[in-house]
């Protein structure tokens, strides 16, 4: 992982997918999940996942798409 992308071999990306699935399935709404050491321990970047409820609309968090934007 770096400031441009998450990358790796197909096996690496499958491992990352497994990590994401495992962490999200066992996490409660509102929790922040951080993945770095398990996937790319030498990276200075961390993948941060913000667990939201199933009915969460991602556009509602974007100020440019909200009702306030006009």
Secondary structure, 3 states (H helix, E strand, C coil): CCCCCCCCCHHHHHHHHHHHHHHHHCCCCCCEEEECHHHHCCCCCCEEEECCCCCCCHHHHCCCCCHHHC
